[in-house]
Amino acid sequence: MFGRKSGKPAVKGNDLTAFIDEGSEIEGKYTFNGTVMLNGRFRGEIVSNDTLIVGEKGVINASIRAGVVLINGEVVGNVMASERVEIRGSARVFGDVEAPVVVIEEGVLFEGHCRMTKARPVEAAPSARDTVVSLKRQL
Protein backbone atom coordinates (compact mmCIF):
# COMPACT_ATOMS: atom_id res chain seq x y z
CA MET A 1 0.00 0.00 0.00
CA PHE A 2 2.72 2.50 0.98
CA GLY A 3 5.56 1.04 -1.05
CA ARG A 4 6.17 -1.49 -3.70
CA LYS A 5 7.77 -4.82 -3.00
CA SER A 6 10.43 -6.21 -5.22
CA GLY A 7 12.49 -9.35 -5.30
CA LYS A 8 15.72 -7.34 -4.88
CA PRO A 9 17.60 -7.43 -1.58
CA ALA A 10 17.16 -4.33 0.59
CA VAL A 11 20.90 -3.67 0.85
CA LYS A 12 23.60 -3.94 -1.78
CA GLY A 13 27.30 -4.08 -0.92
CA ASN A 14 27.90 -0.32 -1.36
CA ASP A 15 24.50 0.99 -0.28
CA LEU A 16 24.18 2.90 2.97
CA THR A 17 22.08 1.17 5.60
CA ALA A 18 22.03 4.29 7.82
CA PHE A 19 22.92 7.95 7.45
CA ILE A 20 23.21 10.28 10.43
CA ASP A 21 23.38 13.83 9.13
CA GLU A 22 24.77 17.02 10.64
CA GLY A 23 22.49 18.50 13.26
CA SER A 24 22.19 15.09 14.94
CA GLU A 25 23.91 14.39 18.26
CA ILE A 26 24.07 10.84 19.62
CA GLU A 27 25.62 9.47 22.79
CA GLY A 28 26.05 5.82 23.81
CA LYS A 29 27.02 2.53 22.20
CA TYR A 30 26.20 2.11 18.52
CA THR A 31 26.26 -1.29 16.81
CA PHE A 32 25.19 -1.89 13.23
CA ASN A 33 25.32 -4.12 10.15
CA GLY A 34 25.99 -2.83 6.67
CA THR A 35 27.44 0.58 5.80
CA VAL A 36 26.79 3.61 8.01
CA MET A 37 27.74 7.21 7.34
CA LEU A 38 28.04 9.57 10.31
CA ASN A 39 27.97 13.25 9.43
CA GLY A 40 26.72 14.40 12.83
CA ARG A 41 28.17 14.29 16.34
CA PHE A 42 28.67 11.02 18.22
CA ARG A 43 30.08 10.32 21.68
CA GLY A 44 30.59 6.83 23.13
CA GLU A 45 31.49 3.55 21.43
CA ILE A 46 30.96 2.20 17.91
CA VAL A 47 31.16 -1.55 17.21
CA SER A 48 30.53 -3.36 13.92
CA ASN A 49 32.02 -5.93 11.56
CA ASP A 50 31.02 -3.79 8.59
CA THR A 51 31.83 -0.30 7.21
CA LEU A 52 31.77 3.02 9.05
CA ILE A 53 32.18 6.24 7.08
CA VAL A 54 32.85 9.42 9.04
CA GLY A 55 31.70 12.25 6.78
CA GLU A 56 33.43 15.62 6.40
CA LYS A 57 31.04 17.20 8.92
CA GLY A 58 31.25 14.23 11.33
CA VAL A 59 32.71 14.78 14.81
CA ILE A 60 33.21 11.49 16.62
CA ASN A 61 34.46 11.24 20.21
CA ALA A 62 34.47 7.48 20.61
CA SER A 63 36.39 4.24 20.46
CA ILE A 64 35.69 2.63 17.10
CA ARG A 65 35.91 -1.09 16.25
CA ALA A 66 34.72 -2.04 12.78
CA GLY A 67 35.62 -3.98 9.66
CA VAL A 68 36.40 -0.93 7.50
CA VAL A 69 36.66 2.66 8.75
CA LEU A 70 36.80 5.58 6.28
CA ILE A 71 37.45 8.94 7.95
CA ASN A 72 36.83 12.29 6.27
CA GLY A 73 35.88 14.28 9.40
CA GLU A 74 37.14 14.38 12.99
CA VAL A 75 37.71 11.40 15.28
CA VAL A 76 38.91 11.67 18.88
CA GLY A 77 39.54 8.15 20.15
CA ASN A 78 41.16 4.90 19.15
CA VAL A 79 40.23 3.24 15.85
CA MET A 80 40.60 -0.52 15.35
CA ALA A 81 39.56 -2.18 12.10
CA SER A 82 39.70 -5.84 11.12
CA GLU A 83 40.22 -4.98 7.41
CA ARG A 84 41.34 -1.37 6.78
CA VAL A 85 41.36 2.25 7.93
CA GLU A 86 41.51 5.13 5.46
CA ILE A 87 42.11 8.68 6.69
CA ARG A 88 41.28 10.99 3.81
CA GLY A 89 41.35 14.60 2.66
CA SER A 90 41.19 17.09 5.50
CA ALA A 91 40.39 14.50 8.20
CA ARG A 92 41.56 15.00 11.79
CA VAL A 93 42.32 11.95 13.94
CA PHE A 94 43.47 12.18 17.57
CA GLY A 95 44.06 8.64 18.78
CA ASP A 96 45.69 5.36 17.91
CA VAL A 97 44.88 3.50 14.68
CA GLU A 98 45.21 -0.28 14.28
CA ALA A 99 44.39 -2.32 11.18
CA PRO A 100 45.98 -4.71 8.64
CA VAL A 101 45.81 -1.93 6.02
CA VAL A 102 46.18 1.76 6.93
CA VAL A 103 45.94 4.53 4.32
CA ILE A 104 46.74 8.10 5.36
CA GLU A 105 46.37 10.68 2.61
CA GLU A 106 48.42 13.83 2.29
CA GLY A 107 46.87 16.79 4.10
CA VAL A 108 45.29 14.94 7.04
CA LEU A 109 46.04 15.74 10.68
CA PHE A 110 46.92 12.57 12.61
CA GLU A 111 48.12 12.62 16.22
CA GLY A 112 48.58 9.13 17.62
CA HIS A 113 50.22 5.81 16.98
CA CYS A 114 49.66 3.61 13.96
CA ARG A 115 49.92 -0.17 14.14
CA MET A 116 49.46 -2.53 11.23
CA THR A 117 48.33 -5.98 12.35
CA LYS A 118 47.19 -9.26 10.88
CA ALA A 119 43.50 -9.46 10.03
CA ARG A 120 41.28 -10.78 12.81
CA PRO A 121 37.65 -10.50 13.88
CA VAL A 122 36.62 -7.22 15.53
CA GLU A 123 35.65 -8.86 18.85
CA ALA A 124 38.95 -10.74 19.23
CA ALA A 125 41.20 -9.66 22.06
CA PRO A 126 44.88 -9.06 21.42
CA SER A 127 46.98 -12.15 21.98
CA ALA A 128 50.56 -12.64 23.07
CA ARG A 129 51.64 -13.24 19.46
CA ASP A 130 50.65 -9.67 18.52
CA THR A 131 53.47 -8.12 20.49
CA VAL A 132 55.72 -5.46 19.01
CA VAL A 133 59.28 -6.58 18.35
CA SER A 134 62.00 -4.06 17.54
CA LEU A 135 64.13 -4.90 14.54
CA LYS A 136 67.80 -4.03 14.23
CA ARG A 137 68.96 -2.75 10.88
CA GLN A 138 72.24 -4.12 9.59
CA LEU A 139 74.31 -1.76 7.48
N, C-alpha and C positions, 0 to 999 in steps of 0.2 A: 504494500500500500504506500509506504513512504519511500521506498527505494527498490531498485530492481536487483534481483538475485542473478548471479552468473556463476558459471562453473569454475571461474578463475580463483586462485588462492587470494586471500585478502592481502597478503604481504609478499612482495618480491624481494630478492636479495638486496637491492639498493634503495627500496622504498623506505621512507620514514614511518615508524610505528607511533612515534610521539614527537611533538614539537612544542617546546616551552619558550614562548616569545618574550621579548623585553617587556618590562612592566610587571612580570610575574616574579614573586619571591617565594621560595620554598625552603623549608628547613626540616631535616630529619634524615631517614635512610630511604634511598631510592633504589629499587631493584626493577629490572625490566628485561624483556626479550626483544630482539629485533634491533633496529637502529633508532636512536633518540638524538635529537638536536636540542641543546640547551642554549638559548639566547638570552635568558633572564638571569636572575640571581639564585644561587643555591648554596646552602650551608648544611654540612652534615657528612654523609657517607653515600657513595654510589657504588653499587655492586651489580655486575652483569657478566655474562660470557660473550656478549655481542658487542655492538659498536656504539660508542658515545662520541658525538660531535659537539664540541664547545664552539658556539658561533662567535663572530667578531664582537658582539655586544654581551656575550656571556661572561659572568663573574662568578666563579666557583670557588668556595672556601670549603674544601672537603677532601677526604681521602678517596681516591678513585681506584677501583679494581674492575677491569673489563677485558674483553678480548682484544678490541682495537679502540684506541683513543686518538681522536684527531682534534687538535687544539688550535683555534684561531683567536680566542679571546684571552681571558685571564684565569689562571688556576693558582690558588694558594693551597698547597697540600701535596702529599705524595701521590704519584701516579704509577700504578703497576698494571701492565697489560700482558696477557698470555700470548699475544701475537705481535702487536706493533704499537708504537706511539709515534705520532707525527706532530711536530710543533711547527706551525706554519705562519707565514706572513709577519704580521705585527703582534703575534701572541706574546703573552707575558706569563712565565711559569716560575713560581717560587716554591720549590720543593724538589724532592728526589724523584727520578724517573727510572723505572726498571721494566725492561721488555727484551725479547729476543732481537727485535729490530727497532732501532730508534732513528728517526729522521728529524734533524733540526735545521730548518731553513735559515738562510742569511736574513738578518734583520730582526730576529726574535730576541727577546730578553729572557734569559734562563739563568736563574740563581739556584743552584742545588747540585746534587751529584747524579751522575748518569751511570747506570749499570746494565750491561747487556747480558742476558741470561738465556739458558735453554728454555724452549717452550714447555709450559706446564699448565694444568688447569688453574683457573683463577682462585679457587678455594684452597689450593694446596699450600701448605705451610713450607717455609724454607727448610731445607734439609742440610745436613752436615756436608754433603758433597757440593753445595753451592757456595762454599767459602771462597774468599778472595785470596789469591796467591800472587805474591809479587814475583816478577820475572826479572832476571839479571840479563842485561844486554852484553854480549861479547863483541869486542871491537877487533 
